[in-house]
Amino acid sequence: MGYYTEYNLKIEGCDFEKATEVIEELRESSDGAEYALNEVGESAENCKWYDHQKDLKEFSKKYPDLVFELNGEGEESGDIWKKYYKDGKVQLCNAVIVFPDFDPRKLS
């Protein structure tokens, strides 16, 4: 067993062609990325990529001017996050789910 997550990767700071080259290089250097991402960084399938943080921290050092945005949605409800990687560093942003207050004028 294990915990499955759907991953999507975007790269900021380059055009689409360069981004696809960088994604292919990542997929070749990381077994987890190869299974998690397709050629353009979209989810290939839900998978277990436990080393994604270690892999992307290290890989982002090769491209210090680029920002790697990895989006994840785990199998548990509400497990949605983004991680931004730049030059070996990471910022985690967990989703915040907010419900609006009750408004009787919106009743139908």
DSSP file (Angstrom, degrees, kcal/mol; ACC not computed):
  #  RESIDUE AA STRUCTURE BP1 BP2  ACC     N-H-->O    O-->H-N    N-H-->O    O-->H-N    TCO  KAPPA ALPHA  PHI   PSI    X-CA   Y-CA   Z-CA
    1    1 A M              0   0    0      0, 0.0     2,-0.3     0, 0.0     0, 0.0   0.000 360.0 360.0 360.0-166.0    0.0    0.0    0.0
    2    2 A G        -     0   0    0      2,-0.0     2,-0.6    45,-0.0    46,-0.0  -0.915 360.0 -66.1 156.5-178.0    1.0    3.6    0.3
    3    3 A Y        -     0   0    0     -2,-0.3     2,-0.4    71,-0.0    46,-0.2  -0.891  45.0-149.8-105.9 123.8   -0.3    7.1   -0.1
    4    4 A Y        +     0   0    0     -2,-0.6    71,-1.2    44,-0.1     2,-0.3  -0.738  16.1 179.6 -98.3 139.7   -1.2    8.1   -3.6
    5    5 A T  E     -AB  47  74A   0     42,-2.4    42,-2.3    -2,-0.4     2,-0.5  -0.980  25.3-133.3-136.0 146.0   -1.0   11.7   -4.9
    6    6 A E  E     - B   0  73A   0     67,-2.3    67,-1.8    -2,-0.3     2,-0.3  -0.906  30.5-162.6 -99.0 126.7   -1.7   13.4   -8.2
    7    7 A Y  E     - B   0  72A   0     -2,-0.5     2,-0.3    29,-0.4    65,-0.2  -0.839  15.8-178.7-114.0 146.3    1.1   15.7   -9.2
    8    8 A N  E     - B   0  71A   0     63,-1.9    63,-3.4    -2,-0.3     2,-0.4  -0.990  11.9-157.0-139.5 138.2    1.3   18.5  -11.8
    9    9 A L  E     - B   0  70A   0     32,-3.4     2,-0.4    -2,-0.3    61,-0.2  -0.960  10.1-178.9-122.4 131.2    4.4   20.6  -12.5
   10   10 A K  E     - B   0  69A   0     59,-2.4    59,-3.2    -2,-0.4     2,-0.5  -0.938  14.0-150.3-120.6 148.9    4.6   24.1  -14.0
   11   11 A I  E     - B   0  68A   0     -2,-0.4     3,-0.4    57,-0.2     2,-0.4  -0.981   8.1-160.6-123.5 123.8    7.8   26.0  -14.6
   12   12 A E  E     + B   0  67A   0     55,-3.1    55,-2.2    -2,-0.5     3,-0.1  -0.828  68.3  45.5-102.5 139.0    8.0   29.7  -14.5
   13   13 A G  S    S+     0   0    0     -2,-0.4     2,-0.3     1,-0.4    -1,-0.2   0.488 101.8  60.4 111.4   6.8   10.7   31.7  -16.2
   14   14 A C  S    S-     0   0    0     -3,-0.4    -1,-0.4     3,-0.0    -3,-0.1  -0.969  82.0 -94.6-153.7 167.4   11.0   30.0  -19.6
   15   15 A D     >  -     0   0    0     -2,-0.3     4,-2.5    -3,-0.1     5,-0.2  -0.249  45.4 -96.6 -80.5 173.8    8.9   29.3  -22.6
   16   16 A F  H  > S+     0   0    0      1,-0.2     4,-2.5     2,-0.2     5,-0.2   0.886 121.4  52.6 -59.2 -43.7    6.9   26.1  -23.3
   17   17 A E  H  > S+     0   0    0      1,-0.2     4,-1.6     2,-0.2    -1,-0.2   0.930 112.6  43.7 -61.5 -46.8    9.6   24.4  -25.4
   18   18 A K  H  > S+     0   0    0      1,-0.2     4,-2.4     2,-0.2    -1,-0.2   0.904 111.6  55.3 -64.9 -40.7   12.3   25.0  -22.7
   19   19 A A  H  X S+     0   0    0     -4,-2.5     4,-2.7     1,-0.2    -2,-0.2   0.908 106.6  50.1 -59.6 -42.6    9.9   23.8  -20.0
   20   20 A T  H  X S+     0   0    0     -4,-2.5     4,-2.1     1,-0.2    -1,-0.2   0.865 110.1  50.9 -66.6 -33.6    9.3   20.5  -21.7
   21   21 A E  H  X S+     0   0    0     -4,-1.6     4,-2.0     2,-0.2    -2,-0.2   0.916 112.1  46.6 -65.6 -42.9   13.0   20.0  -22.1
   22   22 A V  H  X S+     0   0    0     -4,-2.4     4,-2.4     2,-0.2    -2,-0.2   0.906 111.7  51.1 -66.6 -42.0   13.6   20.6  -18.4
   23   23 A I  H  X S+     0   0    0     -4,-2.7     4,-2.7     1,-0.2    -1,-0.2   0.907 109.0  51.4 -62.3 -41.7   10.6   18.4  -17.5
   24   24 A E  H  X S+     0   0    0     -4,-2.1     4,-2.0     2,-0.2    -1,-0.2   0.905 109.1  50.5 -62.4 -40.5   12.1   15.6  -19.6
   25   25 A E  H  X S+     0   0    0     -4,-2.0     4,-1.5     2,-0.2    -1,-0.2   0.912 110.9  49.1 -63.0 -42.0   15.4   16.0  -17.9
   26   26 A L  H  X S+     0   0    0     -4,-2.4     4,-1.3     1,-0.2     3,-0.3   0.932 109.9  51.4 -61.7 -45.6   13.7   15.8  -14.5
   27   27 A R  H  < S+     0   0    0     -4,-2.7     7,-0.4     1,-0.2    -1,-0.2   0.846 110.3  49.6 -61.3 -34.8   11.8   12.6  -15.6
   28   28 A E  H  < S+     0   0    0     -4,-2.0    -1,-0.2     1,-0.2    -2,-0.2   0.792 114.3  44.5 -73.8 -27.8   15.1   11.0  -16.7
   29   29 A S  H  < S+     0   0    0     -4,-1.5     2,-0.4    -3,-0.3    -2,-0.2   0.578 113.8  50.3 -94.0 -10.2   16.8   11.8  -13.4
   30   30 A S     X  -     0   0    0     -4,-1.3     4,-2.0     1,-0.1    -1,-0.2  -0.969  58.9-158.9-135.7 118.9   14.0   10.8  -11.0
   31   31 A D  H  > S+     0   0    0     -2,-0.4     4,-1.5     1,-0.2     5,-0.2   0.898  98.8  52.7 -59.3 -40.3   12.1    7.5  -11.1
   32   32 A G  H  > S+     0   0    0      1,-0.2     4,-2.3     2,-0.2    -1,-0.2   0.911 108.5  48.7 -63.1 -43.2    9.2    9.1   -9.2
   33   33 A A  H  > S+     0   0    0      1,-0.2     4,-2.5    -7,-0.2    -1,-0.2   0.860 105.2  59.5 -65.2 -35.3    8.9   12.0  -11.6
   34   34 A E  H  < S+     0   0    0     -4,-2.0    -1,-0.2    -7,-0.4    -2,-0.2   0.883 114.9  35.0 -60.8 -38.5    8.9    9.6  -14.5
   35   35 A Y  H  < S+     0   0    0     -4,-1.5    -2,-0.2    -3,-0.2    -1,-0.2   0.808 120.7  47.8 -83.9 -31.2    5.8    7.9  -13.1
   36   36 A A  H  < S+     0   0    0     -4,-2.3     8,-2.5    -5,-0.2     9,-0.6   0.826 111.8  43.2 -80.9 -32.7    4.1   11.0  -11.7
   37   37 A L  B  <  -E   43   0B   0     -4,-2.5     6,-0.2     6,-0.3     2,-0.1  -0.874  65.4-143.9-122.7 145.3    4.5   13.4  -14.7
   38   38 A N    >   -     0   0    0      4,-2.7     3,-1.6    -2,-0.3     6,-0.1  -0.237  52.6 -75.2 -89.4-169.5    4.0   13.2  -18.4
   39   39 A E  T 3  S+     0   0    0      1,-0.3   -15,-0.2     2,-0.1   -16,-0.1   0.701 132.4  41.9 -64.7 -21.8    6.1   15.0  -21.0
   40   40 A V  T 3  S-     0   0    0    -17,-0.1    -1,-0.3     2,-0.1   -19,-0.1   0.272 122.1 -97.7-110.3  10.8    4.5   18.4  -20.3
   41   41 A G  S <  S+     0   0    0     -3,-1.6   -32,-3.4     1,-0.3     2,-0.1   0.498  79.6 132.1  92.2   3.7    4.3   18.2  -16.5
   42   42 A E  S    S-     0   0    0    -34,-0.2    -4,-2.7     1,-0.1    -1,-0.3  -0.462  70.9 -77.0 -86.0 163.9    0.7   17.0  -16.2
   43   43 A S  B     -E   37   0B   0     -6,-0.2    -6,-0.3     1,-0.2    -1,-0.1  -0.388  38.3-174.0 -62.7 124.0   -0.3   14.1  -14.0
   44   44 A A        -     0   0    0     -8,-2.5     2,-0.3     1,-0.4    -7,-0.2   0.855  69.1 -36.6 -83.0 -39.8    0.5   10.8  -15.6
   45   45 A E  S    S-     0   0    0     -9,-0.6    -1,-0.4   -10,-0.2   -38,-0.3  -0.938  71.7 -79.2-172.6 158.4   -1.2    8.8  -12.9
   46   46 A N        +     0   0    0     -2,-0.3     2,-0.3   -40,-0.1   -40,-0.2  -0.500  68.2 153.3 -63.1 135.7   -1.8    8.9   -9.1
   47   47 A C  B     -A    5   0A   0    -42,-2.3   -42,-2.4    -2,-0.2     2,-0.7  -0.929  51.8 -95.8-155.7 177.1    1.4    7.5   -7.6
   48   48 A K        +     0   0    0     -2,-0.3     2,-0.4   -44,-0.2     3,-0.1  -0.910  40.2 163.0-104.5 104.8    3.7    7.4   -4.6
   49   49 A W    >   +     0   0    0     -2,-0.7     3,-1.6   -46,-0.2     4,-0.2  -0.658   4.7 164.4-120.2  72.3    6.5    9.9   -5.2
   50   50 A Y  T 3  S+     0   0    0     -2,-0.4     3,-0.4     1,-0.3     4,-0.2   0.763  72.1  52.9 -64.1 -27.0    7.8   10.1   -1.6
   51   51 A D  T 3> S+     0   0    0      1,-0.2     4,-3.3    -3,-0.1    -1,-0.3   0.188  71.4 114.6 -94.6  17.3   11.1   11.8   -2.7
   52   52 A H  H <> S+     0   0    0     -3,-1.6     4,-2.7     1,-0.2     5,-0.3   0.890  77.7  47.9 -58.0 -39.8    9.5   14.6   -4.7
   53   53 A Q  H  > S+     0   0    0     -3,-0.4     4,-2.4     2,-0.2     5,-0.2   0.948 115.4  43.3 -67.8 -46.7   10.7   17.3   -2.3
   54   54 A K  H  > S+     0   0    0     -4,-0.2     4,-2.0     2,-0.2     5,-0.2   0.930 115.9  49.7 -61.6 -45.4   14.3   16.0   -2.2
   55   55 A D  H  X S+     0   0    0     -4,-3.3     4,-2.6     1,-0.2    -2,-0.2   0.927 115.1  41.8 -60.8 -46.9   14.3   15.4   -5.9
   56   56 A L  H  X S+     0   0    0     -4,-2.7     4,-2.5    -5,-0.3    32,-0.3   0.837 110.7  55.5 -75.9 -32.1   13.0   18.9   -6.8
   57   57 A K  H  X S+     0   0    0     -4,-2.4     4,-0.6    -5,-0.3    31,-0.2   0.951 115.6  39.7 -60.6 -46.6   15.2   20.7   -4.3
   58   58 A E  H >< S+     0   0    0     -4,-2.0     3,-0.9    -5,-0.2     4,-0.4   0.927 116.9  49.0 -68.4 -45.0   18.2   19.1   -5.8
   59   59 A F  H >< S+     0   0    0     -4,-2.6     3,-1.8     1,-0.2     4,-0.5   0.875 102.2  62.0 -64.5 -37.8   17.1   19.5   -9.4
   60   60 A S  H >< S+     0   0    0     -4,-2.5     3,-0.8     1,-0.3    27,-0.7   0.725  90.2  69.9 -64.1 -20.0   16.1   23.1   -9.0
   61   61 A K  T << S+     0   0    0     -3,-0.9    -1,-0.3    -4,-0.6    -2,-0.2   0.783  91.2  60.5 -65.8 -25.9   19.8   23.9   -8.3
   62   62 A K  T <  S+     0   0    0     -3,-1.8    -1,-0.2    -4,-0.4    -2,-0.2   0.748 114.8  34.2 -71.0 -22.9   20.5   23.1  -11.9
   63   63 A Y  S X  S+     0   0    0     -3,-0.8     3,-1.8    -4,-0.5    24,-0.4  -0.619  70.0 169.1-131.4  70.8   18.2   25.9  -13.0
   64   64 A P  T 3  S+     0   0    0      0, 0.0    -1,-0.1     0, 0.0    -2,-0.1   0.667  75.8  55.6 -65.1 -16.3   18.5   28.7  -10.3
   65   65 A D  T 3  S+     0   0    0     21,-0.1     2,-0.3    -4,-0.0    -4,-0.1   0.556  95.1  82.8 -91.2  -7.9   16.6   31.2  -12.4
   66   66 A L    <   -     0   0    0     -3,-1.8     2,-0.5    -6,-0.2    21,-0.4  -0.662  67.5-143.2 -97.6 152.2   13.5   29.1  -12.8
   67   67 A V  E     -B   12   0A   0    -55,-2.2   -55,-3.1    -2,-0.3     2,-0.6  -0.971  12.2-155.1-112.6 124.0   10.6   28.6  -10.4
   68   68 A F  E     -BC  11  85A   0     17,-2.6    17,-2.7    -2,-0.5     2,-0.7  -0.884   5.1-163.8 -99.9 121.6    9.2   25.1  -10.2
   69   69 A E  E     -BC  10  84A   0    -59,-3.2   -59,-2.4    -2,-0.6     2,-0.6  -0.912   5.7-171.1-109.5 107.7    5.5   24.9   -9.1
   70   70 A L  E     -BC   9  83A   0     13,-3.0    13,-2.5    -2,-0.7     2,-0.4  -0.886   4.3-162.6-101.9 120.9    4.5   21.4   -8.0
   71   71 A N  E     -BC   8  82A   0    -63,-3.4   -63,-1.9    -2,-0.6     2,-0.4  -0.841   9.3-172.5-101.9 138.4    0.8   20.9   -7.3
   72   72 A G  E     -BC   7  81A   0      9,-2.6     9,-2.4    -2,-0.4     2,-0.4  -0.988  17.8-175.1-134.2 142.7   -0.4   17.9   -5.4
   73   73 A E  E     -BC   6  80A   0    -67,-1.8   -67,-2.3    -2,-0.4     7,-0.2  -0.926  20.6-155.7-134.8 110.5   -3.7   16.5   -4.5
   74   74 A G  E     -B    5   0A   0      5,-2.8   -69,-0.2    -2,-0.4     5,-0.2  -0.172  30.8-103.0 -80.5 175.2   -3.6   13.5   -2.2
   75   75 A E  S    S+     0   0    0    -71,-1.2     2,-0.3     2,-0.1   -70,-0.1   0.669  97.9  84.2 -76.1 -16.9   -6.1   10.7   -1.8
   76   76 A E  S >  S-     0   0    0      1,-0.1     3,-2.0     3,-0.1    -2,-0.2  -0.685  95.8 -96.9 -86.9 141.3   -7.5   12.2    1.5
   77   77 A S  T 3  S+     0   0    0     -2,-0.3    -1,-0.1     1,-0.3     3,-0.1  -0.303 108.3  15.4 -56.1 130.6  -10.2   14.9    1.2
   78   78 A G  T 3  S+     0   0    0      1,-0.2     2,-1.9    -4,-0.1    -1,-0.3   0.363  82.5 130.6  87.6  -4.6   -8.6   18.4    1.5
   79   79 A D    <   +     0   0    0     -3,-2.0    -5,-2.8    -5,-0.2     2,-0.4  -0.577  32.0 138.0 -83.7  80.5   -5.0   17.3    1.0
   80   80 A I  E     +C   73   0A   0     -2,-1.9    15,-2.9    -7,-0.2     2,-0.3  -0.991  20.7 151.4-128.4 132.0   -4.3   19.9   -1.7
   81   81 A W  E     -CD  72  94A   0     -9,-2.4    -9,-2.6    -2,-0.4     2,-0.4  -0.968  32.6-142.3-154.0 165.6   -1.0   21.9   -1.8
   82   82 A K  E     -CD  71  93A   0     11,-2.2    11,-3.0    -2,-0.3     2,-0.4  -0.987  12.5-163.8-129.8 142.9    1.5   23.7   -3.9
   83   83 A K  E     -CD  70  92A   0    -13,-2.5   -13,-3.0    -2,-0.4     2,-0.5  -0.999   5.9-155.9-126.7 131.3    5.2   23.7   -3.4
   84   84 A Y  E     -CD  69  91A   0      7,-2.5     7,-2.1    -2,-0.4     2,-0.4  -0.915  10.1-166.4-107.0 129.8    7.5   26.3   -5.1
   85   85 A Y  E     +CD  68  90A   0    -17,-2.7   -17,-2.6    -2,-0.5     2,-0.3  -0.952  13.5 165.3-119.0 134.4   11.1   25.3   -5.7
   86   86 A K  E >   - D   0  89A   0      3,-2.1     3,-1.5    -2,-0.4   -19,-0.1  -0.910  68.8 -22.9-150.6 120.7   13.9   27.8   -6.6
   87   87 A D  T 3  S-     0   0    0    -27,-0.7   -26,-0.2   -21,-0.4     3,-0.1   0.862 128.4 -42.0  50.0  47.4   17.6   27.2   -6.4
   88   88 A G  T 3  S+     0   0    0    -32,-0.3     2,-0.3     1,-0.3    -1,-0.3   0.513 117.6 105.2  84.3   5.3   17.4   24.3   -3.9
   89   89 A K  E <   -D   86   0A   0     -3,-1.5    -3,-2.1   -33,-0.1     2,-0.3  -0.830  51.1-155.0-118.7 158.1   14.8   25.9   -1.6
   90   90 A V  E     -D   85   0A   0     -2,-0.3     2,-0.4    -5,-0.2    -5,-0.2  -0.976  10.0-163.0-135.9 145.2   11.1   25.1   -1.2
   91   91 A Q  E     -D   84   0A   0     -7,-2.1    -7,-2.5    -2,-0.3     2,-0.4  -0.997  16.1-151.2-124.3 125.1    8.0   27.0    0.0
   92   92 A L  E     -D   83   0A   0     -2,-0.4     2,-0.5    -9,-0.2    -9,-0.2  -0.830  11.6-175.0 -97.9 132.3    4.9   24.9    1.0
   93   93 A C  E     -D   82   0A   0    -11,-3.0   -11,-2.2    -2,-0.4     2,-0.2  -0.923   9.5-159.6-127.4 103.8    1.4   26.4    0.5
   94   94 A N  E     -D   81   0A   0     -2,-0.5   -13,-0.2   -13,-0.2   -15,-0.1  -0.579  28.9-103.8 -80.5 145.5   -1.4   24.2    1.8
   95   95 A A        -     0   0    0    -15,-2.9     2,-0.5    -2,-0.2   -15,-0.1  -0.381  27.2-149.7 -66.7 145.4   -4.9   24.8    0.5
   96   96 A V        -     0   0    0     -2,-0.1     2,-0.6    -3,-0.0    -1,-0.0  -0.976   7.4-154.6-118.2 115.9   -7.2   26.7    2.8
   97   97 A I        -     0   0    0     -2,-0.5     2,-0.4   -19,-0.1    -2,-0.0  -0.815  15.8-175.6 -95.5 124.4  -10.9   25.7    2.2
   98   98 A V        -     0   0    0     -2,-0.6    -2,-0.0     0, 0.0     0, 0.0  -0.970  14.1-154.5-125.3 132.3  -13.3   28.5    3.3
   99   99 A F        -     0   0    0     -2,-0.4     3,-0.1     1,-0.0    -2,-0.0  -0.890  25.4-119.3-102.9 135.0  -17.1   28.4    3.3
  100  100 A P        -     0   0    0      0, 0.0     3,-0.1     0, 0.0    -1,-0.0  -0.313  36.3 -97.5 -66.8 155.6  -19.0   31.7    3.0
  101  101 A D        -     0   0    0      1,-0.1     2,-0.1    -2,-0.0     0, 0.0  -0.306  51.0 -83.3 -66.8 156.6  -21.3   32.7    5.9
  102  102 A F        -     0   0    0     -3,-0.1    -1,-0.1     1,-0.0    -3,-0.0  -0.407  45.4-172.2 -62.0 135.1  -25.0   32.0    5.6
  103  103 A D    >   -     0   0    0     -2,-0.1     3,-2.2     1,-0.1     4,-0.2  -0.917  15.1-160.3-133.9 106.0  -26.8   34.6    3.6
  104  104 A P  G >  S+     0   0    0      0, 0.0     3,-1.3     0, 0.0    -1,-0.1   0.738  89.4  68.2 -60.6 -22.1  -30.6   34.2    3.6
  105  105 A R  G 3  S+     0   0    0      1,-0.3     0, 0.0     3,-0.0     0, 0.0   0.691  94.4  58.5 -69.3 -16.7  -30.9   36.4    0.5
  106  106 A K  G <  S+     0   0    0     -3,-2.2    -1,-0.3     2,-0.0     2,-0.1   0.402  77.9 116.9 -94.6   2.6  -29.2   33.5   -1.5
  107  107 A L    <         0   0    0     -3,-1.3     0, 0.0    -4,-0.2     0, 0.0  -0.463 360.0 360.0 -67.9 140.5  -31.9   31.0   -0.6
  108  108 A S              0   0    0     -2,-0.1    -1,-0.1     0, 0.0    -3,-0.0   0.368 360.0 360.0-128.8 360.0  -33.8   29.7   -3.6
